[in-house]
Amino acid sequence: MRASRREFLAGAGAALAVPLLPKAVFAASPTGTPLYGLSAFGDLKYPADFKHFDYVNPNAQKGGTFNFQPPNWVYNQNVQTFNTLNSFVARGDAPPRMEMCYDSLMTNKSTTALDEPDAVYGLLAESVTISGDRNSFEFSLRPEARFHDGSPITAEDAAFTFRLYKQDGHPDLLLTLTEMTDAVALDARRLRLTFSGKHSERTVLNVVTFPILSKAYFTQNKFDSAGLKAPLGSGPYKVGRVVAGQTIEYERVPDYWGKDLAVNRGVYNFDRLRIEFYRDRQVSFEALKKGDVRYRQEFTSRTWATAYDFPAIAQGKVVKREFPSEKRPSMQAMAINLRRPRFQDVRVRRAIGMCFDFEWTKRNLFYDLYERSQSCFQRSDYMAEGMPSPEELALLEPLRDKLQPEVFGEAVIQPVSNASGRDRKLLGAASRLLAEAGWKRSGSLLVDDKGETLAVELLDDDDSLTRILAPWVENMRAIGIDASIRIVDTAQFQARQSDFDFDMVMMALSFNATPTMDDMETIFHSRAANVPSSRNLPGTADPAVDALIAAVGKAADRKSLIVAMRALDRVLRARQDWIPNWYSANHRAAFWDMFGFKEPKPDYGFPVEALWWYDEDKAAAIGKA
């Protein structure tokens, strides 16, 4: 799950350390001049002297506890259990929101400029200067920046962090730093990051959001060791009470060094964030009903359609409502593991996809609450439609001999069934594809010329999905595929996914509103195919895909970025390494009516735990004060 993150600048009355330049455009921003913010294309919305982001309430009251179930997570995090508090390595299961304990060079994962598609503003860094060749970036760090133990955050801490991530970090960090050639502390407050020249100019927009670690702490403690000792942080929260695998609390740092910066005004309002870990969706739903959990996003259509009729709803104590989703590309799909020889023929992957009867599932299991996904970049301008444009063909034609013929026709869409649950026409077509790929019937199962069975195991750690996956499995079995579902505990699931030890597995994620080459590389590039714990779950290793990802990185404006992304989408959809399944246009949320929040929500993010606040009067009115 890749997400954009960021935040920055000076508090009321503080002297600005950067000039009041015209609103900067990163792609064409001046070199050799300190800049207070960066943007991939177009102007920054906020001037250097802005007081707070428009979507926050700068006077939000501080206090209260926000007990919630995180709807998203990053790096090695897990919402069902945890066994380490180091969120930045590949191994282990960390609790969500550990990143809120750390600051980054520029606006970070929690509150970014959520009303802009790609802007970052300085946080630890009060300015950044781009070199003439655009291969290096010099950051000037704030002298007041402090770790939670009171020690200063220095350029050496930052340089150490980036070198550490490049060597031993989680793939989401490591792969993005592939083209970083050096990270050097010029003095206590000046950091220089240098890249090879093969990087995309927009790579830095991801890099500056990486959490900065303490060199002193990780010199004394192994970086890759799992454990429940919280590493030294610097952010608005620090780890409080911990019950291994069950509960974690994050406590707001009252003397947080950055609390008066403009990017932090009106956010981080709760005194305490509390996360309970449940391995069963029904149990977690019961926790909401009882008030043990105060905020929950609902991802089970049956529960949303039929179970939100409990007393607290009828009494008006719990609010059930929908919020619009972000204006960012999203992807939910089933990955087919191409590292298994039996899945390397695209006809096999297409046949497997044809066995999923979405139309029947939508009507009978989804209560018409979900729509069919077609793209790896659903809900965005980056989703290919119709025939390729002349601009897309200019990128695709040189790669024609490496591409599926379907790439040059109408954008591939998933087959539409007759909603019977067992569409004979589609299953017949799937059988013919498998026969063409060399699979023959031996009794009730399909085998290859070596006598090996075409087996497909769908791996998951959530048995609530069984009712969705079971009809798919039955359709595969009907045409001779030895299909099955394997439900494992969450730790085993994480380990098997990290080691690519699966046939098929589902992943849902969202991309930056302005995707970067690095976003694409971590999921689709051959460089990530055999990096343990990477998001390239199918093991896609295609030089044509790599070439189109390079085109994404070279896009000089938003129009050319859209063209490159649509061309990439066409190729990915024709490959069928990922089988898109379903999506929703809205967040479905339920919460106890004891919080304040500003509407409308921002377009590019929905970090409720950072934006909302505890309302004492509302809490008293429902007996939760």
C-alpha positions as CSV (number, residue, x, y, z in Angstrom):
1,M,0.0,0.0,0.0
2,R,1.9,3.1,-1.2
3,A,0.7,6.5,0.0
4,S,1.8,10.0,-0.3
5,R,2.9,11.8,2.8
6,R,4.3,15.2,3.8
7,E,4.3,18.6,6.0
8,F,6.1,22.1,7.1
9,L,7.0,25.7,7.8
10,A,7.2,28.5,10.3
11,G,5.0,29.2,13.3
12,A,3.4,32.5,14.2
13,G,5.9,35.2,14.9
14,A,8.9,33.0,13.8
15,A,11.3,34.6,11.4
16,L,11.4,32.8,8.0
17,A,14.8,31.4,7.1
18,V,13.9,31.1,3.4
19,P,13.1,33.9,0.9
20,L,9.5,34.7,-0.2
21,L,10.1,33.3,-3.7
22,P,7.3,33.2,-6.3
23,K,5.3,30.0,-5.9
24,A,7.8,27.3,-6.9
25,V,7.4,24.7,-9.6
26,F,9.6,21.8,-8.9
27,A,9.9,20.6,-12.4
28,A,11.1,24.1,-13.5
29,S,12.2,25.4,-10.1
30,P,15.3,27.6,-9.8
31,T,18.5,25.9,-9.0
32,G,21.0,27.3,-6.5
33,T,18.3,29.1,-4.6
34,P,16.8,27.9,-1.2
35,L,13.2,26.8,-1.7
36,Y,10.6,26.4,1.0
37,G,8.6,23.7,-0.8
38,L,8.5,21.5,-3.9
39,S,5.9,20.4,-6.3
40,A,6.1,18.0,-9.3
41,F,4.1,20.2,-11.7
42,G,2.4,23.5,-11.2
43,D,2.4,26.1,-8.4
44,L,2.5,25.4,-4.7
45,K,-0.8,26.4,-3.3
46,Y,0.6,27.9,-0.1
47,P,3.1,30.9,0.1
48,A,6.1,30.8,2.3
49,D,4.4,32.7,5.1
50,F,1.3,30.6,5.3
51,K,-0.2,30.0,8.8
52,H,-1.9,26.6,8.4
53,F,-3.4,24.3,5.8
54,D,-6.9,25.3,4.7
55,Y,-8.5,21.9,5.5
56,V,-7.6,22.0,9.3
57,N,-9.1,23.8,12.2
58,P,-6.2,25.7,13.7
59,N,-8.1,26.2,16.9
60,A,-9.0,22.5,17.4
61,Q,-9.0,21.6,21.1
62,K,-6.3,19.2,22.3
63,G,-7.2,16.2,24.5
64,G,-9.0,12.9,24.6
65,T,-8.3,9.4,23.3
66,F,-8.9,8.2,19.8
67,N,-9.4,4.5,19.9
68,F,-9.6,3.4,16.2
69,Q,-9.1,0.6,13.7
70,P,-6.6,1.8,11.1
71,P,-7.9,1.4,7.6
72,N,-4.5,1.6,6.0
73,W,-0.8,1.0,6.8
74,V,2.7,1.2,5.3
75,Y,6.0,-0.7,5.2
76,N,6.0,-3.9,7.4
77,Q,2.9,-2.9,9.4
78,N,0.1,-5.3,10.3
79,V,-3.4,-4.5,11.6
80,Q,-4.0,-7.9,13.1
81,T,-0.9,-8.3,15.4
82,F,2.6,-6.9,15.9
83,N,5.9,-8.3,17.2
84,T,8.3,-5.4,16.6
85,L,8.3,-1.6,16.9
86,N,10.7,-1.1,14.0
87,S,8.5,-0.3,11.1
88,F,11.3,0.4,8.6
89,V,12.7,-3.1,8.0
90,A,11.4,-5.9,5.8
91,R,10.9,-8.5,8.5
92,G,8.5,-8.6,11.4
93,D,5.1,-7.1,11.9
94,A,5.0,-3.6,13.2
95,P,1.9,-1.7,14.5
96,P,0.3,0.9,12.2
97,R,1.1,4.6,12.8
98,M,4.7,4.0,14.1
99,E,5.6,6.6,11.4
100,M,3.8,9.3,13.5
101,C,6.7,9.0,16.0
102,Y,9.2,10.4,13.5
103,D,9.7,13.5,11.5
104,S,11.0,13.8,8.0
105,L,12.9,16.4,6.0
106,M,9.7,17.7,4.4
107,T,6.0,17.1,5.1
108,N,5.5,13.5,6.2
109,K,3.1,10.6,6.0
110,S,0.5,11.9,8.4
111,T,-0.6,15.3,7.2
112,T,1.1,16.2,3.9
113,A,-0.5,19.0,1.8
114,L,-3.7,17.0,1.5
115,D,-5.4,19.6,-0.8
116,E,-2.6,19.5,-3.4
117,P,-1.7,16.4,-5.5
118,D,2.0,16.5,-5.1
119,A,3.3,19.3,-2.9
120,V,5.8,19.0,0.0
121,Y,6.8,21.7,2.4
122,G,9.8,21.8,4.7
123,L,9.5,20.1,8.2
124,L,13.0,19.2,9.6
125,A,14.4,21.1,6.7
126,E,13.6,24.8,6.5
127,S,14.8,24.9,2.9
128,V,16.1,22.8,0.0
129,T,18.5,23.9,-2.7
130,I,18.7,22.1,-6.1
131,S,22.0,21.8,-7.8
132,G,22.5,23.1,-11.4
133,D,22.5,19.5,-12.8
134,R,19.5,18.6,-10.6
135,N,21.4,15.6,-9.3
136,S,21.8,16.8,-5.8
137,F,19.7,18.5,-3.1
138,E,21.1,20.4,-0.2
139,F,18.8,20.7,2.9
140,S,19.2,23.2,5.6
141,L,17.9,21.7,8.9
142,R,16.1,23.6,11.6
143,P,18.3,24.2,14.6
144,E,15.4,23.7,17.0
145,A,14.6,20.2,15.8
146,R,14.9,17.6,18.6
147,F,14.6,13.9,19.3
148,H,12.3,12.9,22.2
149,D,15.3,12.7,24.5
150,G,16.2,16.4,23.8
151,S,19.2,15.7,21.6
152,P,19.4,17.7,18.4
153,I,18.5,16.2,15.0
154,T,21.5,16.8,12.9
155,A,22.5,16.4,9.3
156,E,24.6,13.4,10.3
157,D,21.4,11.7,11.6
158,A,19.7,12.3,8.3
159,A,22.7,11.1,6.2
160,F,23.0,8.0,8.4
161,T,19.3,7.3,7.9
162,F,19.4,7.4,4.2
163,R,22.5,5.2,4.0
164,L,20.9,2.8,6.4
165,Y,17.7,2.6,4.4
166,K,19.5,2.0,1.2
167,Q,21.4,-0.9,2.7
168,D,18.9,-2.5,5.0
169,G,15.6,-0.7,4.8
170,H,12.1,-2.0,3.8
171,P,11.9,-2.4,0.0
172,D,9.6,0.6,-0.1
173,L,12.5,2.7,1.2
174,L,15.4,0.7,-0.3
175,L,14.2,0.6,-3.8
176,T,13.4,4.3,-4.0
177,L,17.0,5.0,-3.0
178,T,18.5,2.8,-5.7
179,E,19.9,5.8,-7.6
180,M,21.1,7.7,-4.5
181,T,24.9,7.7,-4.7
182,D,25.7,9.7,-1.6
183,A,24.2,11.1,1.6
184,V,26.6,13.5,3.3
185,A,26.4,15.9,6.3
186,L,28.2,19.0,5.2
187,D,28.0,20.3,8.7
188,A,25.6,19.9,11.7
189,R,22.7,21.6,9.8
190,R,23.4,21.0,6.1
191,L,22.7,17.7,4.4
192,R,23.4,16.8,0.7
193,L,21.7,14.0,-1.1
194,T,23.2,13.1,-4.5
195,F,21.7,10.9,-7.2
196,S,23.2,9.2,-10.2
197,G,21.4,11.2,-13.0
198,K,19.4,8.0,-13.8
199,H,16.8,8.9,-11.3
200,S,13.5,10.8,-12.0
201,E,13.5,14.4,-10.9
202,R,10.4,13.5,-8.8
203,T,12.2,10.8,-6.9
204,V,13.1,13.4,-4.2
205,L,9.4,14.0,-3.6
206,N,9.3,10.5,-2.0
207,V,12.7,10.6,-0.4
208,V,12.0,13.7,1.6
209,T,9.1,12.0,3.3
210,F,11.2,9.2,4.8
211,P,11.3,9.2,8.6
212,I,14.7,10.4,10.0
213,L,16.2,8.1,12.6
214,S,18.8,8.7,15.4
215,K,22.3,7.7,14.5
216,A,23.2,7.4,18.1
217,Y,20.3,5.0,18.8
218,F,20.9,2.7,15.9
219,T,24.7,2.7,16.4
220,Q,24.0,1.1,19.8
221,N,21.0,-1.0,18.7
222,K,20.9,-3.3,15.7
223,F,18.6,-1.9,13.0
224,D,17.2,-5.2,11.8
225,S,16.5,-6.7,15.2
226,A,12.9,-7.4,16.0
227,G,11.7,-6.3,19.5
228,L,9.2,-4.3,21.4
229,K,11.7,-1.6,22.5
230,A,10.6,1.7,20.8
231,P,13.4,3.3,18.9
232,L,14.1,6.9,19.7
233,G,11.8,9.2,17.8
234,S,11.2,12.9,17.1
235,G,7.6,13.3,16.0
236,P,4.3,14.5,17.5
237,Y,3.7,11.1,19.2
238,K,5.8,8.6,21.1
239,V,5.0,5.0,22.1
240,G,3.2,4.6,25.4
241,R,1.5,1.5,26.7
242,V,2.2,-1.7,24.8
243,V,0.6,-5.1,25.1
244,A,2.5,-7.4,22.7
245,G,0.3,-8.3,19.7
246,Q,-2.8,-6.8,21.3
247,T,-2.7,-3.1,22.1
248,I,-0.5,-0.1,21.4
249,E,-1.0,3.5,22.6
250,Y,0.7,6.5,21.1
251,E,1.0,9.5,23.5
252,R,1.1,13.1,22.2
253,V,4.4,14.8,23.0
254,P,3.4,18.0,24.8
255,D,6.8,19.7,24.2
256,Y,7.1,18.4,20.6
257,W,9.6,20.7,19.0
258,G,7.6,21.3,15.8
259,K,4.1,21.9,17.3
260,D,4.0,25.6,16.3
261,L,5.1,25.1,12.7
262,A,2.4,26.0,10.1
263,V,2.2,22.5,8.8
264,N,1.4,21.2,12.3
265,R,-1.2,23.7,13.3
266,G,-4.6,22.2,13.8
267,V,-3.3,18.6,13.6
268,Y,-2.2,15.9,16.0
269,N,-5.1,16.9,18.4
270,F,-5.6,13.7,20.4
271,D,-3.7,13.2,23.6
272,R,-3.6,9.5,22.9
273,L,-4.1,7.2,19.9
274,R,-5.1,3.7,20.9
275,I,-5.1,0.7,18.5
276,E,-6.6,-2.6,19.5
277,F,-5.6,-5.6,17.4
278,Y,-8.3,-8.1,16.3
279,R,-7.8,-11.2,14.2
280,D,-11.5,-11.5,13.4
281,R,-13.5,-8.8,11.6
282,Q,-16.7,-9.7,13.5
283,V,-15.0,-9.4,16.8
284,S,-13.6,-6.0,15.8
285,F,-17.1,-4.9,14.7
286,E,-18.5,-6.0,18.1
287,A,-15.8,-3.8,19.7
288,L,-17.2,-0.8,17.9
289,K,-20.8,-1.6,19.0
290,K,-19.7,-1.7,22.6
291,G,-17.7,1.5,22.4
292,D,-14.3,-0.1,22.9
293,V,-13.4,1.2,19.5
294,R,-14.6,4.7,18.6
295,Y,-13.9,4.8,14.8
296,R,-14.0,2.2,12.2
297,Q,-14.1,2.0,8.4
298,E,-16.2,-0.9,7.1
299,F,-14.8,-3.1,4.3
300,T,-17.3,-6.0,4.6
301,S,-20.3,-5.2,2.4
302,R,-22.6,-7.6,4.2
303,T,-21.9,-6.0,7.5
304,W,-22.4,-2.5,6.2
305,A,-25.7,-3.5,4.5
306,T,-27.2,-5.6,7.3
307,A,-25.5,-5.1,10.7
308,Y,-25.4,-1.4,11.4
309,D,-28.7,-1.5,13.2
310,F,-27.5,-1.8,16.8
311,P,-28.9,0.3,19.7
312,A,-26.2,3.0,19.6
313,I,-27.0,3.7,16.0
314,A,-30.7,4.0,16.7
315,Q,-30.0,6.3,19.7
316,G,-27.8,8.6,17.6
317,K,-24.7,7.9,19.6
318,V,-22.9,6.3,16.6
319,V,-22.9,8.0,13.2
320,K,-22.9,5.8,10.1
321,R,-21.9,7.8,7.0
322,E,-19.9,7.8,3.8
323,F,-17.0,10.2,2.9
324,P,-15.8,10.5,-0.7
325,S,-12.6,8.7,-1.6
326,E,-9.4,10.5,-2.4
327,K,-8.6,11.7,-5.9
328,R,-5.8,9.2,-6.2
329,P,-5.3,6.1,-8.3
330,S,-6.1,2.9,-6.4
331,M,-5.6,-0.7,-7.0
332,Q,-7.1,-3.8,-5.6
333,A,-6.2,-7.0,-7.4
334,M,-5.2,-10.6,-7.1
335,A,-1.5,-11.2,-7.9
336,I,-0.6,-14.4,-9.7
337,N,2.9,-15.6,-8.9
338,L,4.8,-15.8,-12.1
339,R,7.7,-17.4,-10.2
340,R,5.7,-20.6,-10.5
341,P,6.3,-22.0,-14.0
342,R,2.7,-23.0,-14.5
343,F,1.5,-19.4,-14.4
344,Q,4.0,-18.0,-16.9
345,D,1.7,-18.4,-19.9
346,V,-0.6,-15.4,-20.1
347,R,-3.4,-17.7,-21.3
348,V,-3.4,-19.5,-18.0
349,R,-3.7,-16.2,-16.1
350,R,-6.5,-15.1,-18.4
351,A,-8.4,-18.3,-17.8
352,I,-8.1,-17.9,-14.0
353,G,-9.5,-14.4,-14.3
354,M,-12.4,-15.6,-16.4
355,C,-13.5,-17.8,-13.6
356,F,-14.3,-14.9,-11.3
357,D,-18.0,-14.0,-11.8
358,F,-18.0,-10.4,-10.5
359,E,-21.6,-9.7,-11.7
360,W,-23.0,-12.6,-9.6
361,T,-20.8,-11.7,-6.6
362,K,-21.9,-8.0,-6.8
363,R,-25.6,-9.0,-6.7
364,N,-25.5,-11.8,-4.2
365,L,-22.6,-11.0,-1.9
366,F,-21.7,-7.3,-2.2
367,Y,-25.2,-5.9,-1.9
368,D,-24.4,-3.8,-5.0
369,L,-21.9,-1.8,-2.9
370,Y,-18.8,-2.4,-5.0
371,E,-17.9,-1.9,-8.7
372,R,-15.6,-3.9,-10.9
373,S,-12.0,-2.8,-11.1
374,Q,-10.4,-2.8,-14.5
375,S,-7.2,-1.0,-14.0
376,C,-4.1,-0.8,-11.7
377,F,-4.9,2.9,-11.5
378,Q,-8.6,2.8,-11.0
379,R,-10.5,6.1,-10.2
380,S,-7.9,8.3,-12.0
381,D,-6.9,10.0,-15.2
382,Y,-4.1,7.4,-15.5
383,M,-6.6,4.6,-16.3
384,A,-6.4,3.7,-20.0
385,E,-9.7,3.7,-22.0
386,G,-10.6,2.9,-25.6
387,M,-7.9,2.7,-28.3
388,P,-4.4,4.1,-27.7
389,S,-3.9,7.7,-28.4
390,P,-1.2,8.8,-30.9
391,E,0.9,9.9,-27.9
392,E,0.5,6.5,-26.3
393,L,1.4,4.8,-29.5
394,A,4.6,6.8,-29.7
395,L,5.7,5.1,-26.5
396,L,4.2,1.6,-27.4
397,E,5.3,1.1,-31.0
398,P,9.0,0.8,-30.3
399,L,8.1,-2.0,-27.9
400,R,5.6,-3.8,-30.2
401,D,7.7,-7.0,-30.5
402,K,7.7,-7.3,-26.7
403,L,4.0,-6.7,-26.1
404,Q,0.8,-8.6,-26.2
405,P,-1.2,-7.8,-29.3
406,E,-4.1,-6.7,-27.1
407,V,-2.1,-3.7,-26.0
408,F,-2.8,-2.0,-29.4
409,G,-6.5,-2.5,-29.3
410,E,-9.2,-1.4,-26.9
411,A,-8.0,-1.3,-23.4
412,V,-8.4,-4.8,-21.9
413,I,-11.4,-5.1,-19.6
414,Q,-12.3,-8.0,-17.4
415,P,-15.0,-10.4,-18.9
416,V,-18.6,-9.6,-18.1
417,S,-20.6,-12.6,-17.1
418,N,-24.3,-13.4,-17.3
419,A,-24.4,-13.2,-13.5
420,S,-25.5,-16.8,-13.1
421,G,-22.5,-17.7,-11.0
422,R,-21.4,-20.3,-13.5
423,D,-21.3,-18.7,-17.0
424,R,-20.9,-21.6,-19.3
425,K,-19.7,-19.4,-22.2
426,L,-16.9,-17.8,-20.1
427,L,-15.9,-21.1,-18.6
428,G,-15.8,-22.7,-22.0
429,A,-13.6,-19.9,-23.3
430,A,-11.3,-20.4,-20.2
431,S,-11.1,-24.1,-21.0
432,R,-10.0,-23.5,-24.5
433,L,-7.3,-21.1,-23.4
434,L,-5.9,-23.7,-21.0
435,A,-6.0,-26.3,-23.8
436,E,-4.1,-23.9,-26.1
437,A,-1.5,-23.5,-23.3
438,G,-0.9,-27.2,-23.2
439,W,-3.1,-28.4,-20.3
440,K,-5.1,-31.6,-20.8
441,R,-7.7,-33.4,-18.8
442,S,-6.6,-36.3,-16.7
443,G,-9.8,-37.4,-14.9
444,S,-11.3,-34.4,-13.3
445,L,-8.1,-32.3,-13.3
446,L,-5.8,-30.6,-15.8
447,V,-2.2,-31.7,-16.2
448,D,0.7,-30.7,-18.3
449,D,2.9,-32.9,-20.5
450,K,4.9,-33.9,-17.4
451,G,1.8,-35.0,-15.6
452,E,1.9,-32.1,-13.1
453,T,-1.5,-30.8,-12.0
454,L,-2.6,-27.2,-12.6
455,A,-2.9,-26.3,-8.9
456,V,-3.9,-22.8,-7.7
457,E,-4.0,-21.9,-4.0
458,L,-5.5,-18.6,-2.9
459,L,-3.7,-17.5,0.2
460,D,-5.3,-15.2,2.8
461,D,-5.3,-14.5,6.5
462,D,-9.0,-13.3,6.7
463,D,-11.6,-16.0,6.6
464,S,-14.3,-13.4,6.0
465,L,-13.1,-13.4,2.3
466,T,-13.8,-17.1,2.0
467,R,-17.4,-16.5,0.9
468,I,-16.1,-14.2,-1.9
469,L,-13.3,-16.4,-3.0
470,A,-15.1,-19.8,-2.7
471,P,-17.3,-19.3,-5.9
472,W,-14.2,-18.3,-7.8
473,V,-12.5,-21.5,-6.6
474,E,-15.5,-23.6,-7.6
475,N,-15.6,-22.2,-11.1
476,M,-11.9,-23.0,-11.5
477,R,-12.5,-26.6,-10.2
478,A,-15.3,-26.9,-12.7
479,I,-12.8,-26.5,-15.6
480,G,-10.2,-28.8,-14.1
481,I,-8.0,-26.4,-12.1
482,D,-7.1,-27.9,-8.7
483,A,-8.1,-24.7,-6.9
484,S,-8.2,-24.2,-3.1
485,I,-8.2,-21.5,-0.4
486,R,-5.6,-21.5,2.4
487,I,-6.3,-19.4,5.4
488,V,-3.2,-18.9,7.7
489,D,-2.5,-16.8,10.7
490,T,-1.4,-13.3,10.1
491,A,2.2,-13.8,11.0
492,Q,2.5,-16.8,8.6
493,F,0.7,-14.8,5.9
494,Q,3.1,-11.9,6.2
495,A,6.1,-14.3,6.0
496,R,4.8,-16.2,3.0
497,Q,3.9,-13.0,1.2
498,S,7.4,-11.6,2.0
499,D,9.1,-14.7,0.6
500,F,6.7,-14.9,-2.4
501,D,5.6,-18.3,-1.2
502,F,2.1,-18.3,-2.7
503,D,0.2,-19.0,-5.9
504,M,-2.3,-16.1,-5.6
505,V,-2.7,-13.4,-3.1
506,M,-4.8,-10.2,-2.9
507,M,-3.3,-6.7,-2.4
508,A,-5.0,-3.3,-2.1
509,L,-3.2,0.0,-2.2
510,S,-3.3,3.6,-3.4
511,F,-0.7,5.6,-5.2
512,N,0.4,9.2,-5.0
513,A,-1.9,11.5,-6.8
514,T,1.0,12.3,-9.0
515,P,2.7,8.9,-9.3
516,T,6.5,8.8,-9.5
517,M,8.8,6.4,-11.2
518,D,9.7,5.1,-7.8
519,D,6.0,4.3,-7.0
520,M,5.9,2.2,-10.2
521,E,9.2,0.5,-9.7
522,T,8.4,-0.9,-6.2
523,I,5.4,-2.7,-7.6
524,F,5.9,-3.4,-11.3
525,H,9.6,-3.1,-12.2
526,S,11.9,-6.1,-12.7
527,R,14.3,-4.6,-10.2
528,A,11.8,-5.4,-7.4
529,A,10.8,-8.8,-8.7
530,N,13.1,-10.8,-6.4
531,V,13.5,-8.4,-3.5
532,P,11.9,-10.1,-0.5
533,S,9.0,-8.1,0.9
534,S,8.7,-6.0,-2.2
535,R,5.2,-5.1,-3.5
536,N,6.0,-6.8,-6.8
537,L,4.0,-9.8,-5.7
538,P,3.6,-11.4,-9.2
539,G,7.3,-11.1,-9.9
540,T,6.8,-9.0,-13.1
541,A,10.1,-8.8,-14.9
542,D,9.3,-7.3,-18.3
543,P,11.7,-5.0,-20.2
544,A,8.7,-3.3,-21.9
545,V,7.2,-2.5,-18.5
546,D,10.6,-1.2,-17.3
547,A,10.8,1.0,-20.3
548,L,7.4,2.5,-19.7
549,I,8.2,3.1,-16.1
550,A,11.3,5.0,-17.3
551,A,8.9,7.1,-19.5
552,V,6.8,7.9,-16.3
553,G,10.0,9.1,-14.7
554,K,11.0,11.3,-17.7
555,A,7.5,13.0,-18.0
556,A,8.1,16.7,-18.1
557,D,4.5,17.8,-17.4
558,R,1.3,16.4,-16.2
559,K,0.0,15.7,-19.7
560,S,3.0,13.6,-20.6
561,L,2.8,11.8,-17.3
562,I,-0.8,10.8,-18.0
563,V,0.2,9.5,-21.4
564,A,3.0,7.4,-20.0
565,M,0.8,6.0,-17.2
566,R,-2.0,5.1,-19.6
567,A,0.5,3.3,-21.8
568,L,1.8,1.4,-18.8
569,D,-1.8,0.6,-17.7
570,R,-2.5,-1.0,-21.1
571,V,0.5,-3.2,-20.9
572,L,-0.2,-4.3,-17.3
573,R,-3.8,-5.1,-18.1
574,A,-2.9,-7.2,-21.1
575,R,-0.3,-9.1,-19.1
576,Q,-2.8,-10.2,-16.5
577,D,-0.2,-10.5,-13.7
578,W,-2.7,-8.8,-11.6
579,I,-6.4,-9.6,-11.8
580,P,-8.3,-6.4,-10.8
581,N,-11.3,-7.2,-8.7
582,W,-13.5,-4.5,-7.0
583,Y,-13.5,-1.0,-5.6
584,S,-15.7,1.5,-3.8
585,A,-16.2,5.2,-4.6
586,N,-16.5,6.1,-0.9
587,H,-15.1,5.5,2.6
588,R,-17.8,3.8,4.7
589,A,-17.2,4.9,8.3
590,A,-18.9,4.6,11.6
591,F,-17.9,6.5,14.7
592,W,-19.1,7.5,18.1
593,D,-20.4,11.0,17.9
594,M,-17.8,12.6,20.1
595,F,-15.4,14.1,17.6
596,G,-15.1,17.3,15.7
597,F,-13.9,17.6,12.1
598,K,-13.8,20.1,9.3
599,E,-15.7,19.6,6.1
600,P,-15.3,18.9,3.3
601,K,-12.5,16.4,3.8
602,P,-9.4,17.1,1.7
603,D,-9.1,15.6,-1.7
604,Y,-5.8,13.7,-1.3
605,G,-5.9,12.1,2.1
606,F,-8.0,11.1,5.0
607,P,-5.8,10.7,8.1
608,V,-8.7,11.0,10.6
609,E,-6.4,10.4,13.6
610,A,-4.4,13.4,12.7
611,L,-7.1,15.8,11.5
612,W,-10.1,15.2,13.9
613,W,-10.3,16.3,17.5
614,Y,-12.1,15.3,20.7
615,D,-15.2,17.3,21.4
616,E,-16.0,17.3,25.2
617,D,-19.6,18.6,24.8
618,K,-20.4,15.9,22.2
619,A,-18.8,13.2,24.4
620,A,-20.8,14.3,27.4
621,A,-24.1,14.3,25.4
622,I,-23.7,10.6,24.6
623,G,-22.3,9.6,28.0
624,K,-18.7,9.1,26.8
625,A,-17.0,12.1,28.5
